[in-house]
Amino acid sequence: MEIERQYLAVLDLTHQMFLATNAQDWDELTRLELQRTQMVAALPTISSKSPLIDPALARRIAEIIVEIERENTDIVEQVQVWQKHVKILLRLDKPATV
C-alpha cells in the first residue's frame, strides 16, 4: 500500500496548492508545485495490467489521479483568471498616451 500512500501524498499537495491559489499566495503555490513535480517524478509507473499490482489498488490509484487532475484544472482556471485581472490592472496603470 506504499504506492497508494505516495499518490495520496500527491493529492494532499494538490489540495494545498488549491488553498494557496484561493489565498492568492503565489509564492506558496510555486513552492508546492515544485514539491509536487518532484514527488510525481519519483512515482513508480504502474498500470492495471501490471502483474505485481492488485487490480483493486490500481482502480483506487486511478480514482486518486482523476481527483488530482480535476483539482489541478480548478487551480489552472483560477490562475488564469488572476492573470487576466493583472493584465487589466497593468494596462490601467500605464500613463495615457496622446
PLY file of the C-alpha trace (Angstrom):
ply
format ascii 1.0
element vertex 98
property float x
property float y
property float z
element edge 97
property int vertex1
property int vertex2
end_header
0.00 0.00 0.00
3.05 2.26 -0.01
2.36 3.27 -3.59
-1.18 4.31 -2.67
0.21 6.49 0.13
2.55 8.14 -2.38
-0.36 9.02 -4.66
-2.37 10.26 -1.67
0.58 12.49 -0.74
0.49 13.98 -4.26
-3.25 14.55 -3.83
-2.62 16.26 -0.50
-0.09 18.60 -2.14
-2.65 19.34 -4.83
-5.18 20.26 -2.12
-2.58 22.57 -0.56
-1.93 24.14 -3.97
-5.66 24.77 -4.36
-5.77 26.50 -0.97
-2.73 28.61 -1.88
-4.44 29.61 -5.12
-7.60 30.61 -3.27
-5.49 32.73 -0.93
-3.59 34.16 -3.92
-0.37 33.04 -2.23
1.60 32.65 -5.45
4.95 32.03 -3.74
3.44 29.15 -1.77
1.74 27.82 -4.90
5.08 27.82 -6.72
6.83 26.08 -3.82
4.13 23.42 -3.61
4.08 22.90 -7.36
7.84 22.26 -7.38
7.47 19.84 -4.49
4.61 18.03 -6.27
6.60 17.83 -9.52
9.48 16.18 -7.68
7.11 13.79 -5.94
5.40 12.81 -9.19
8.76 12.22 -10.89
9.64 9.76 -8.13
6.42 7.75 -8.51
6.80 4.29 -9.98
4.97 3.67 -13.25
2.01 1.35 -12.87
-0.86 0.14 -14.98
-3.89 -2.02 -14.41
-2.11 -4.73 -16.44
0.92 -4.81 -14.13
1.20 -8.32 -12.70
2.57 -7.02 -9.40
-0.32 -4.70 -8.61
-3.71 -5.71 -7.32
-6.49 -4.59 -9.70
-8.42 -3.05 -6.79
-5.36 -1.00 -5.85
-4.91 0.08 -9.46
-8.54 1.29 -9.50
-8.06 3.26 -6.26
-4.94 4.89 -7.65
-6.78 5.73 -10.87
-9.50 7.42 -8.78
-6.85 9.41 -6.92
-5.33 10.51 -10.23
-8.74 11.63 -11.52
-9.20 13.73 -8.37
-5.72 15.24 -8.78
-6.49 16.13 -12.40
-9.87 17.64 -11.50
-8.41 19.80 -8.76
-5.47 20.78 -10.95
-7.93 22.01 -13.59
-9.55 24.23 -10.93
-6.13 25.59 -9.95
-5.25 26.42 -13.57
-8.60 28.16 -14.09
-8.11 30.32 -11.00
-4.57 31.24 -12.02
-5.78 32.20 -15.50
-8.48 34.47 -14.03
-5.88 36.12 -11.79
-3.57 36.62 -14.79
-6.37 38.32 -16.73
-7.01 40.67 -13.81
-3.32 41.51 -13.54
-3.15 42.27 -17.26
-6.10 44.63 -16.93
-4.55 46.34 -13.92
-1.23 46.74 -15.71
-2.96 48.40 -18.67
-4.84 50.71 -16.33
-1.61 51.68 -14.61
0.10 52.81 -17.82
0.21 56.54 -18.44
-2.19 57.79 -21.09
-0.65 58.30 -24.50
-1.59 61.24 -26.64
0 1
1 2
2 3
3 4
4 5
5 6
6 7
7 8
8 9
9 10
10 11
11 12
12 13
13 14
14 15
15 16
16 17
17 18
18 19
19 20
20 21
21 22
22 23
23 24
24 25
25 26
26 27
27 28
28 29
29 30
30 31
31 32
32 33
33 34
34 35
35 36
36 37
37 38
38 39
39 40
40 41
41 42
42 43
43 44
44 45
45 46
46 47
47 48
48 49
49 50
50 51
51 52
52 53
53 54
54 55
55 56
56 57
57 58
58 59
59 60
60 61
61 62
62 63
63 64
64 65
65 66
66 67
67 68
68 69
69 70
70 71
71 72
72 73
73 74
74 75
75 76
76 77
77 78
78 79
79 80
80 81
81 82
82 83
83 84
84 85
85 86
86 87
87 88
88 89
89 90
90 91
91 92
92 93
93 94
94 95
95 96
96 97
